Amino acid sequence: MLRTTTVAAVRAFKPVQVSAIPRRAYSDDAFKKKETAEEAKYFRAKEAEEIKKLKEALAAKEKEIAALKNKK
């Protein structure tokens, strides 16, 4: 009887890299960019509101100064 040998296909063992940080299918960079843009938009609006209040206060002071100058 002939002896037959079977050869099994063997794959090279490739260890799976395990990380404490979960990997996501989406880019974290896109979210960081959006967050930065939203923060910039928020602070621009706040600064515009502050500038508007300061301009109104300046106009009121200028009226007051003009009234005092006319009084003399």
PDB file with SEQRES, HELIX, SHEET and CRYST1 records, atoms N, CA, C and O in Angstrom:
SEQRES   1 A   72  MET LEU ARG THR THR THR VAL ALA ALA VAL ARG ALA PHE          
SEQRES   2 A   72  LYS PRO VAL GLN VAL SER ALA ILE PRO ARG ARG ALA TYR          
SEQRES   3 A   72  SER ASP ASP ALA PHE LYS LYS LYS GLU THR ALA GLU GLU          
SEQRES   4 A   72  ALA LYS TYR PHE ARG ALA LYS GLU ALA GLU GLU ILE LYS          
SEQRES   5 A   72  LYS LEU LYS GLU ALA LEU ALA ALA LYS GLU LYS GLU ILE          
SEQRES   6 A   72  ALA ALA LEU LYS ASN LYS LYS                                  
HELIX    1 AA1 ASP A   28  LYS A   71  1                                  44    
CRYST1    1.000    1.000    1.000  90.00  90.00  90.00 P 1           1          
ATOM      1  N   MET A   1       0.806  -1.141   0.000  1.00  0.00           N  
ATOM      2  CA  MET A   1       0.000   0.000   0.000  1.00  0.00           C  
ATOM      3  C   MET A   1       0.882   1.249   0.000  1.00  0.00           C  
ATOM      4  O   MET A   1       1.882   1.336   0.712  1.00  0.00           O  
ATOM      5  N   LEU A   2       0.479   2.184  -0.807  1.00  0.00           N  
ATOM      6  CA  LEU A   2       1.251   3.405  -0.900  1.00  0.00           C  
ATOM      7  C   LEU A   2       0.876   4.324   0.260  1.00  0.00           C  
ATOM      8  O   LEU A   2      -0.274   4.440   0.685  1.00  0.00           O  
ATOM      9  N   ARG A   3       1.863   4.919   0.699  1.00  0.00           N  
ATOM     10  CA  ARG A   3       1.652   5.854   1.796  1.00  0.00           C  
ATOM     11  C   ARG A   3       1.341   7.240   1.221  1.00  0.00           C  
ATOM     12  O   ARG A   3       2.099   7.754   0.399  1.00  0.00           O  
ATOM     13  N   THR A   4       0.253   7.832   1.641  1.00  0.00           N  
ATOM     14  CA  THR A   4      -0.093   9.168   1.161  1.00  0.00           C  
ATOM     15  C   THR A   4       0.058  10.154   2.309  1.00  0.00           C  
ATOM     16  O   THR A   4      -0.312   9.882   3.451  1.00  0.00           O  
ATOM     17  N   THR A   5       0.591  11.260   1.978  1.00  0.00           N  
ATOM     18  CA  THR A   5       0.744  12.313   2.988  1.00  0.00           C  
ATOM     19  C   THR A   5      -0.140  13.487   2.603  1.00  0.00           C  
ATOM     20  O   THR A   5      -0.267  13.850   1.434  1.00  0.00           O  
ATOM     21  N   THR A   6      -0.721  14.042   3.591  1.00  0.00           N  
ATOM     22  CA  THR A   6      -1.545  15.225   3.328  1.00  0.00           C  
ATOM     23  C   THR A   6      -0.813  16.436   3.869  1.00  0.00           C  
ATOM     24  O   THR A   6      -0.236  16.412   4.956  1.00  0.00           O  
ATOM     25  N   VAL A   7      -0.853  17.472   3.094  1.00  0.00           N  
ATOM     26  CA  VAL A   7      -0.210  18.703   3.494  1.00  0.00           C  
ATOM     27  C   VAL A   7      -1.332  19.712   3.787  1.00  0.00           C  
ATOM     28  O   VAL A   7      -2.153  20.027   2.925  1.00  0.00           O  
ATOM     29  N   ALA A   8      -1.337  20.189   4.993  1.00  0.00           N  
ATOM     30  CA  ALA A   8      -2.336  21.185   5.364  1.00  0.00           C  
ATOM     31  C   ALA A   8      -1.758  22.574   5.121  1.00  0.00           C  
ATOM     32  O   ALA A   8      -0.585  22.840   5.382  1.00  0.00           O  
ATOM     33  N   ALA A   9      -2.596  23.421   4.629  1.00  0.00           N  
ATOM     34  CA  ALA A   9      -2.155  24.796   4.403  1.00  0.00           C  
ATOM     35  C   ALA A   9      -2.056  25.480   5.770  1.00  0.00           C  
ATOM     36  O   ALA A   9      -2.999  25.453   6.561  1.00  0.00           O  
ATOM     37  N   VAL A  10      -0.925  26.078   6.024  1.00  0.00           N  
ATOM     38  CA  VAL A  10      -0.697  26.723   7.307  1.00  0.00           C  
ATOM     39  C   VAL A  10      -0.513  28.217   7.070  1.00  0.00           C  
ATOM     40  O   VAL A  10       0.313  28.639   6.260  1.00  0.00           O  
ATOM     41  N   ARG A  11      -1.281  28.985   7.775  1.00  0.00           N  
ATOM     42  CA  ARG A  11      -1.124  30.435   7.684  1.00  0.00           C  
ATOM     43  C   ARG A  11      -0.138  30.894   8.746  1.00  0.00           C  
ATOM     44  O   ARG A  11      -0.030  30.325   9.832  1.00  0.00           O  
ATOM     45  N   ALA A  12       0.561  31.930   8.385  1.00  0.00           N  
ATOM     46  CA  ALA A  12       1.476  32.513   9.370  1.00  0.00           C  
ATOM     47  C   ALA A  12       0.632  33.227  10.424  1.00  0.00           C  
ATOM     48  O   ALA A  12      -0.328  33.922  10.091  1.00  0.00           O  
ATOM     49  N   PHE A  13       0.985  33.059  11.667  1.00  0.00           N  
ATOM     50  CA  PHE A  13       0.235  33.676  12.759  1.00  0.00           C  
ATOM     51  C   PHE A  13       0.517  35.168  12.779  1.00  0.00           C  
ATOM     52  O   PHE A  13       1.668  35.597  12.861  1.00  0.00           O  
ATOM     53  N   LYS A  14      -0.527  35.936  12.703  1.00  0.00           N  
ATOM     54  CA  LYS A  14      -0.399  37.381  12.731  1.00  0.00           C  
ATOM     55  C   LYS A  14      -1.123  37.868  13.976  1.00  0.00           C  
ATOM     56  O   LYS A  14      -2.349  37.777  14.046  1.00  0.00           O  
ATOM     57  N   PRO A  15      -0.391  38.386  14.966  1.00  0.00           N  
ATOM     58  CA  PRO A  15      -1.066  38.828  16.187  1.00  0.00           C  
ATOM     59  C   PRO A  15      -1.955  40.038  15.926  1.00  0.00           C  
ATOM     60  O   PRO A  15      -1.606  40.929  15.151  1.00  0.00           O  
ATOM     61  N   VAL A  16      -3.075  40.053  16.567  1.00  0.00           N  
ATOM     62  CA  VAL A  16      -4.009  41.163  16.443  1.00  0.00           C  
ATOM     63  C   VAL A  16      -3.558  42.261  17.385  1.00  0.00           C  
ATOM     64  O   VAL A  16      -3.289  42.021  18.562  1.00  0.00           O  
ATOM     65  N   GLN A  17      -3.479  43.453  16.858  1.00  0.00           N  
ATOM     66  CA  GLN A  17      -3.051  44.575  17.679  1.00  0.00           C  
ATOM     67  C   GLN A  17      -4.228  45.035  18.525  1.00  0.00           C  
ATOM     68  O   GLN A  17      -5.273  45.414  17.998  1.00  0.00           O  
ATOM     69  N   VAL A  18      -4.053  44.998  19.819  1.00  0.00           N  
ATOM     70  CA  VAL A  18      -5.094  45.407  20.740  1.00  0.00           C  
ATOM     71  C   VAL A  18      -4.700  46.755  21.310  1.00  0.00           C  
ATOM     72  O   VAL A  18      -3.573  46.954  21.765  1.00  0.00           O  
ATOM     73  N   SER A  19      -5.648  47.675  21.275  1.00  0.00           N  
ATOM     74  CA  SER A  19      -5.379  49.016  21.744  1.00  0.00           C  
ATOM     75  C   SER A  19      -6.445  49.415  22.749  1.00  0.00           C  
ATOM     76  O   SER A  19      -7.594  48.980  22.665  1.00  0.00           O  
ATOM     77  N   ALA A  20      -6.047  50.250  23.699  1.00  0.00           N  
ATOM     78  CA  ALA A  20      -7.003  50.747  24.677  1.00  0.00           C  
ATOM     79  C   ALA A  20      -7.933  51.765  24.036  1.00  0.00           C  
ATOM     80  O   ALA A  20      -9.047  51.982  24.513  1.00  0.00           O  
ATOM     81  N   ILE A  21      -7.477  52.390  22.955  1.00  0.00           N  
ATOM     82  CA  ILE A  21      -8.270  53.388  22.254  1.00  0.00           C  
ATOM     83  C   ILE A  21      -9.064  52.673  21.158  1.00  0.00           C  
ATOM     84  O   ILE A  21      -8.471  52.060  20.270  1.00  0.00           O  
ATOM     85  N   PRO A  22     -10.383  52.742  21.209  1.00  0.00           N  
ATOM     86  CA  PRO A  22     -11.167  52.071  20.167  1.00  0.00           C  
ATOM     87  C   PRO A  22     -10.989  52.760  18.821  1.00  0.00           C  
ATOM     88  O   PRO A  22     -10.927  53.987  18.744  1.00  0.00           O  
ATOM     89  N   ARG A  23     -10.909  51.989  17.802  1.00  0.00           N  
ATOM     90  CA  ARG A  23     -10.783  52.521  16.447  1.00  0.00           C  
ATOM     91  C   ARG A  23     -12.177  52.700  15.872  1.00  0.00           C  
ATOM     92  O   ARG A  23     -13.054  51.858  16.061  1.00  0.00           O  
ATOM     93  N   ARG A  24     -12.367  53.792  15.177  1.00  0.00           N  
ATOM     94  CA  ARG A  24     -13.676  54.081  14.607  1.00  0.00           C  
ATOM     95  C   ARG A  24     -13.574  54.100  13.090  1.00  0.00           C  
ATOM     96  O   ARG A  24     -12.495  54.226  12.512  1.00  0.00           O  
ATOM     97  N   ALA A  25     -14.717  53.973  12.482  1.00  0.00           N  
ATOM     98  CA  ALA A  25     -14.760  53.989  11.022  1.00  0.00           C  
ATOM     99  C   ALA A  25     -14.724  55.409  10.483  1.00  0.00           C  
ATOM    100  O   ALA A  25     -14.487  55.606   9.291  1.00  0.00           O  
ATOM    101  N   TYR A  26     -14.952  56.405  11.335  1.00  0.00           N  
ATOM    102  CA  TYR A  26     -14.949  57.787  10.886  1.00  0.00           C  
ATOM    103  C   TYR A  26     -13.683  58.489  11.364  1.00  0.00           C  
ATOM    104  O   TYR A  26     -12.961  57.986  12.225  1.00  0.00           O  
ATOM    105  N   SER A  27     -13.436  59.625  10.805  1.00  0.00           N  
ATOM    106  CA  SER A  27     -12.214  60.361  11.115  1.00  0.00           C  
ATOM    107  C   SER A  27     -12.432  61.279  12.311  1.00  0.00           C  
ATOM    108  O   SER A  27     -13.356  62.092  12.307  1.00  0.00           O  
ATOM    109  N   ASP A  28     -11.605  61.159  13.312  1.00  0.00           N  
ATOM    110  CA  ASP A  28     -11.672  62.068  14.458  1.00  0.00           C  
ATOM    111  C   ASP A  28     -11.310  63.485  14.028  1.00  0.00           C  
ATOM    112  O   ASP A  28     -11.775  64.458  14.621  1.00  0.00           O  
ATOM    113  N   ASP A  29     -10.483  63.596  13.002  1.00  0.00           N  
ATOM    114  CA  ASP A  29     -10.034  64.906  12.547  1.00  0.00           C  
ATOM    115  C   ASP A  29     -11.205  65.755  12.059  1.00  0.00           C  
ATOM    116  O   ASP A  29     -11.227  66.966  12.281  1.00  0.00           O  
ATOM    117  N   ALA A  30     -12.160  65.141  11.410  1.00  0.00           N  
ATOM    118  CA  ALA A  30     -13.317  65.889  10.907  1.00  0.00           C  
ATOM    119  C   ALA A  30     -14.113  66.468  12.066  1.00  0.00           C  
ATOM    120  O   ALA A  30     -14.592  67.600  11.993  1.00  0.00           O  
ATOM    121  N   PHE A  31     -14.254  65.696  13.128  1.00  0.00           N  
ATOM    122  CA  PHE A  31     -14.992  66.187  14.287  1.00  0.00           C  
ATOM    123  C   PHE A  31     -14.231  67.298  14.993  1.00  0.00           C  
ATOM    124  O   PHE A  31     -14.840  68.248  15.485  1.00  0.00           O  
ATOM    125  N   LYS A  32     -12.920  67.193  15.050  1.00  0.00           N  
ATOM    126  CA  LYS A  32     -12.113  68.242  15.670  1.00  0.00           C  
ATOM    127  C   LYS A  32     -12.226  69.540  14.872  1.00  0.00           C  
ATOM    128  O   LYS A  32     -12.322  70.625  15.445  1.00  0.00           O  
ATOM    129  N   LYS A  33     -12.214  69.416  13.554  1.00  0.00           N  
ATOM    130  CA  LYS A  33     -12.352  70.605  12.702  1.00  0.00           C  
ATOM    131  C   LYS A  33     -13.712  71.260  12.907  1.00  0.00           C  
ATOM    132  O   LYS A  33     -13.809  72.483  12.998  1.00  0.00           O  
ATOM    133  N   LYS A  34     -14.760  70.445  12.978  1.00  0.00           N  
ATOM    134  CA  LYS A  34     -16.108  70.985  13.176  1.00  0.00           C  
ATOM    135  C   LYS A  34     -16.212  71.653  14.539  1.00  0.00           C  
ATOM    136  O   LYS A  34     -16.804  72.724  14.668  1.00  0.00           O  
ATOM    137  N   GLU A  35     -15.635  71.018  15.559  1.00  0.00           N  
ATOM    138  CA  GLU A  35     -15.675  71.589  16.907  1.00  0.00           C  
ATOM    139  C   GLU A  35     -14.953  72.936  16.943  1.00  0.00           C  
ATOM    140  O   GLU A  35     -15.448  73.897  17.533  1.00  0.00           O  
ATOM    141  N   THR A  36     -13.791  72.999  16.316  1.00  0.00           N  
ATOM    142  CA  THR A  36     -13.023  74.244  16.269  1.00  0.00           C  
ATOM    143  C   THR A  36     -13.806  75.331  15.543  1.00  0.00           C  
ATOM    144  O   THR A  36     -13.822  76.484  15.975  1.00  0.00           O  
ATOM    145  N   ALA A  37     -14.453  74.965  14.441  1.00  0.00           N  
ATOM    146  CA  ALA A  37     -15.245  75.939  13.684  1.00  0.00           C  
ATOM    147  C   ALA A  37     -16.429  76.443  14.505  1.00  0.00           C  
ATOM    148  O   ALA A  37     -16.734  77.635  14.492  1.00  0.00           O  
ATOM    149  N   GLU A  38     -17.096  75.533  15.222  1.00  0.00           N  
ATOM    150  CA  GLU A  38     -18.246  75.933  16.042  1.00  0.00           C  
ATOM    151  C   GLU A  38     -17.807  76.855  17.179  1.00  0.00           C  
ATOM    152  O   GLU A  38     -18.495  77.824  17.497  1.00  0.00           O  
ATOM    153  N   GLU A  39     -16.655  76.549  17.792  1.00  0.00           N  
ATOM    154  CA  GLU A  39     -16.141  77.403  18.864  1.00  0.00           C  
ATOM    155  C   GLU A  39     -15.806  78.790  18.323  1.00  0.00           C  
ATOM    156  O   GLU A  39     -16.127  79.798  18.953  1.00  0.00           O  
ATOM    157  N   ALA A  40     -15.171  78.845  17.172  1.00  0.00           N  
ATOM    158  CA  ALA A  40     -14.807  80.133  16.570  1.00  0.00           C  
ATOM    159  C   ALA A  40     -16.068  80.936  16.256  1.00  0.00           C  
ATOM    160  O   ALA A  40     -16.113  82.145  16.488  1.00  0.00           O  
ATOM    161  N   LYS A  41     -17.083  80.266  15.731  1.00  0.00           N  
ATOM    162  CA  LYS A  41     -18.345  80.941  15.414  1.00  0.00           C  
ATOM    163  C   LYS A  41     -18.986  81.499  16.680  1.00  0.00           C  
ATOM    164  O   LYS A  41     -19.480  82.627  16.678  1.00  0.00           O  
ATOM    165  N   TYR A  42     -18.983  80.726  17.751  1.00  0.00           N  
ATOM    166  CA  TYR A  42     -19.572  81.157  19.020  1.00  0.00           C  
ATOM    167  C   TYR A  42     -18.856  82.396  19.553  1.00  0.00           C  
ATOM    168  O   TYR A  42     -19.501  83.371  19.940  1.00  0.00           O  
ATOM    169  N   PHE A  43     -17.527  82.357  19.573  1.00  0.00           N  
ATOM    170  CA  PHE A  43     -16.770  83.478  20.126  1.00  0.00           C  
ATOM    171  C   PHE A  43     -16.839  84.718  19.238  1.00  0.00           C  
ATOM    172  O   PHE A  43     -16.815  85.837  19.750  1.00  0.00           O  
ATOM    173  N   ARG A  44     -16.925  84.544  17.920  1.00  0.00           N  
ATOM    174  CA  ARG A  44     -17.113  85.702  17.038  1.00  0.00           C  
ATOM    175  C   ARG A  44     -18.444  86.386  17.336  1.00  0.00           C  
ATOM    176  O   ARG A  44     -18.525  87.614  17.362  1.00  0.00           O  
ATOM    177  N   ALA A  45     -19.484  85.588  17.560  1.00  0.00           N  
ATOM    178  CA  ALA A  45     -20.802  86.160  17.877  1.00  0.00           C  
ATOM    179  C   ALA A  45     -20.758  86.890  19.214  1.00  0.00           C  
ATOM    180  O   ALA A  45     -21.322  87.977  19.346  1.00  0.00           O  
ATOM    181  N   LYS A  46     -20.090  86.300  20.210  1.00  0.00           N  
ATOM    182  CA  LYS A  46     -19.976  86.949  21.527  1.00  0.00           C  
ATOM    183  C   LYS A  46     -19.206  88.265  21.409  1.00  0.00           C  
ATOM    184  O   LYS A  46     -19.606  89.273  21.991  1.00  0.00           O  
ATOM    185  N   GLU A  47     -18.109  88.256  20.662  1.00  0.00           N  
ATOM    186  CA  GLU A  47     -17.311  89.464  20.492  1.00  0.00           C  
ATOM    187  C   GLU A  47     -18.098  90.541  19.747  1.00  0.00           C  
ATOM    188  O   GLU A  47     -18.006  91.720  20.086  1.00  0.00           O  
ATOM    189  N   ALA A  48     -18.874  90.144  18.732  1.00  0.00           N  
ATOM    190  CA  ALA A  48     -19.686  91.107  17.992  1.00  0.00           C  
ATOM    191  C   ALA A  48     -20.726  91.738  18.919  1.00  0.00           C  
ATOM    192  O   ALA A  48     -20.998  92.935  18.828  1.00  0.00           O  
ATOM    193  N   GLU A  49     -21.298  90.940  19.800  1.00  0.00           N  
ATOM    194  CA  GLU A  49     -22.275  91.454  20.761  1.00  0.00           C  
ATOM    195  C   GLU A  49     -21.614  92.446  21.725  1.00  0.00           C  
ATOM    196  O   GLU A  49     -22.187  93.492  22.031  1.00  0.00           O  
ATOM    197  N   GLU A  50     -20.419  92.119  22.198  1.00  0.00           N  
ATOM    198  CA  GLU A  50     -19.686  93.021  23.094  1.00  0.00           C  
ATOM    199  C   GLU A  50     -19.330  94.325  22.387  1.00  0.00           C  
ATOM    200  O   GLU A  50     -19.458  95.401  22.971  1.00  0.00           O  
ATOM    201  N   ILE A  51     -18.887  94.237  21.140  1.00  0.00           N  
ATOM    202  CA  ILE A  51     -18.525  95.432  20.375  1.00  0.00           C  
ATOM    203  C   ILE A  51     -19.751  96.328  20.186  1.00  0.00           C  
ATOM    204  O   ILE A  51     -19.663  97.551  20.296  1.00  0.00           O  
ATOM    205  N   LYS A  52     -20.899  95.700  19.899  1.00  0.00           N  
ATOM    206  CA  LYS A  52     -22.135  96.474  19.731  1.00  0.00           C  
ATOM    207  C   LYS A  52     -22.477  97.224  21.015  1.00  0.00           C  
ATOM    208  O   LYS A  52     -22.840  98.399  20.963  1.00  0.00           O  
ATOM    209  N   LYS A  53     -22.365  96.562  22.166  1.00  0.00           N  
ATOM    210  CA  LYS A  53     -22.645  97.218  23.450  1.00  0.00           C  
ATOM    211  C   LYS A  53     -21.670  98.357  23.716  1.00  0.00           C  
ATOM    212  O   LYS A  53     -22.066  99.423  24.189  1.00  0.00           O  
ATOM    213  N   LEU A  54     -20.388  98.128  23.409  1.00  0.00           N  
ATOM    214  CA  LEU A  54     -19.384  99.172  23.620  1.00  0.00           C  
ATOM    215  C   LEU A  54     -19.637 100.388  22.721  1.00  0.00           C  
ATOM    216  O   LEU A  54     -19.475 101.530  23.151  1.00  0.00           O  
ATOM    217  N   LYS A  55     -20.036 100.129  21.466  1.00  0.00           N  
ATOM    218  CA  LYS A  55     -20.334 101.237  20.553  1.00  0.00           C  
ATOM    219  C   LYS A  55     -21.531 102.033  21.050  1.00  0.00           C  
ATOM    220  O   LYS A  55     -21.544 103.261  20.969  1.00  0.00           O  
ATOM    221  N   GLU A  56     -22.543 101.325  21.568  1.00  0.00           N  
ATOM    222  CA  GLU A  56     -23.714 102.022  22.113  1.00  0.00           C  
ATOM    223  C   GLU A  56     -23.322 102.867  23.330  1.00  0.00           C  
ATOM    224  O   GLU A  56     -23.779 104.000  23.481  1.00  0.00           O  
ATOM    225  N   ALA A  57     -22.473 102.306  24.194  1.00  0.00           N  
ATOM    226  CA  ALA A  57     -22.013 103.048  25.368  1.00  0.00           C  
ATOM    227  C   ALA A  57     -21.195 104.260  24.945  1.00  0.00           C  
ATOM    228  O   ALA A  57     -21.332 105.332  25.533  1.00  0.00           O  
ATOM    229  N   LEU A  58     -20.351 104.107  23.939  1.00  0.00           N  
ATOM    230  CA  LEU A  58     -19.541 105.210  23.428  1.00  0.00           C  
ATOM    231  C   LEU A  58     -20.428 106.311  22.862  1.00  0.00           C  
ATOM    232  O   LEU A  58     -20.187 107.494  23.105  1.00  0.00           O  
ATOM    233  N   ALA A  59     -21.450 105.925  22.110  1.00  0.00           N  
ATOM    234  CA  ALA A  59     -22.362 106.920  21.538  1.00  0.00           C  
ATOM    235  C   ALA A  59     -23.086 107.680  22.646  1.00  0.00           C  
ATOM    236  O   ALA A  59     -23.282 108.891  22.550  1.00  0.00           O  
ATOM    237  N   ALA A  60     -23.484 106.961  23.702  1.00  0.00           N  
ATOM    238  CA  ALA A  60     -24.160 107.618  24.827  1.00  0.00           C  
ATOM    239  C   ALA A  60     -23.221 108.599  25.520  1.00  0.00           C  
ATOM    240  O   ALA A  60     -23.633 109.703  25.876  1.00  0.00           O  
ATOM    241  N   LYS A  61     -21.962 108.207  25.712  1.00  0.00           N  
ATOM    242  CA  LYS A  61     -20.977 109.101  26.347  1.00  0.00           C  
ATOM    243  C   LYS A  61     -20.696 110.316  25.475  1.00  0.00           C  
ATOM    244  O   LYS A  61     -20.546 111.426  25.986  1.00  0.00           O  
ATOM    245  N   GLU A  62     -20.624 110.112  24.153  1.00  0.00           N  
ATOM    246  CA  GLU A  62     -20.387 111.240  23.249  1.00  0.00           C  
ATOM    247  C   GLU A  62     -21.552 112.222  23.291  1.00  0.00           C  
ATOM    248  O   GLU A  62     -21.348 113.435  23.240  1.00  0.00           O  
ATOM    249  N   LYS A  63     -22.777 111.695  23.384  1.00  0.00           N  
ATOM    250  CA  LYS A  63     -23.949 112.577  23.514  1.00  0.00           C  
ATOM    251  C   LYS A  63     -23.874 113.365  24.815  1.00  0.00           C  
ATOM    252  O   LYS A  63     -24.171 114.559  24.858  1.00  0.00           O  
ATOM    253  N   GLU A  64     -23.472 112.673  25.866  1.00  0.00           N  
ATOM    254  CA  GLU A  64     -23.349 113.321  27.173  1.00  0.00           C  
ATOM    255  C   GLU A  64     -22.293 114.420  27.135  1.00  0.00           C  
ATOM    256  O   GLU A  64     -22.511 115.506  27.672  1.00  0.00           O  
ATOM    257  N   ILE A  65     -21.163 114.151  26.514  1.00  0.00           N  
ATOM    258  CA  ILE A  65     -20.089 115.146  26.402  1.00  0.00           C  
ATOM    259  C   ILE A  65     -20.553 116.336  25.571  1.00  0.00           C  
ATOM    260  O   ILE A  65     -20.292 117.490  25.913  1.00  0.00           O  
ATOM    261  N   ALA A  66     -21.245 116.038  24.473  1.00  0.00           N  
ATOM    262  CA  ALA A  66     -21.757 117.123  23.618  1.00  0.00           C  
ATOM    263  C   ALA A  66     -22.759 117.983  24.383  1.00  0.00           C  
ATOM    264  O   ALA A  66     -22.768 119.207  24.245  1.00  0.00           O  
ATOM    265  N   ALA A  67     -23.597 117.345  25.184  1.00  0.00           N  
ATOM    266  CA  ALA A  67     -24.579 118.094  25.975  1.00  0.00           C  
ATOM    267  C   ALA A  67     -23.883 118.979  27.007  1.00  0.00           C  
ATOM    268  O   ALA A  67     -24.310 120.108  27.247  1.00  0.00           O  
ATOM    269  N   LEU A  68     -22.832 118.480  27.606  1.00  0.00           N  
ATOM    270  CA  LEU A  68     -22.074 119.255  28.604  1.00  0.00           C  
ATOM    271  C   LEU A  68     -21.353 120.433  27.936  1.00  0.00           C  
ATOM    272  O   LEU A  68     -21.283 121.520  28.509  1.00  0.00           O  
ATOM    273  N   LYS A  69     -20.820 120.221  26.732  1.00  0.00           N  
ATOM    274  CA  LYS A  69     -20.145 121.299  26.028  1.00  0.00           C  
ATOM    275  C   LYS A  69     -21.129 122.386  25.627  1.00  0.00           C  
ATOM    276  O   LYS A  69     -20.798 123.571  25.684  1.00  0.00           O  
ATOM    277  N   ASN A  70     -22.322 122.003  25.225  1.00  0.00           N  
ATOM    278  CA  ASN A  70     -23.344 122.985  24.818  1.00  0.00           C  
ATOM    279  C   ASN A  70     -23.893 123.751  26.013  1.00  0.00           C  
ATOM    280  O   ASN A  70     -24.381 124.872  25.868  1.00  0.00           O  
ATOM    281  N   LYS A  71     -23.813 123.156  27.175  1.00  0.00           N  
ATOM    282  CA  LYS A  71     -24.317 123.785  28.395  1.00  0.00           C  
ATOM    283  C   LYS A  71     -23.466 125.000  28.796  1.00  0.00           C  
ATOM    284  O   LYS A  71     -23.984 125.974  29.344  1.00  0.00           O  
ATOM    285  N   LYS A  72     -22.187 124.932  28.524  1.00  0.00           N  
ATOM    286  CA  LYS A  72     -21.268 126.005  28.943  1.00  0.00           C  
ATOM    287  C   LYS A  72     -21.490 127.249  28.214  1.00  0.00           C  
ATOM    288  O   LYS A  72     -20.798 128.237  28.454  1.00  0.00           O  
TER     289      LYS A  72                                                      
END                                                                             
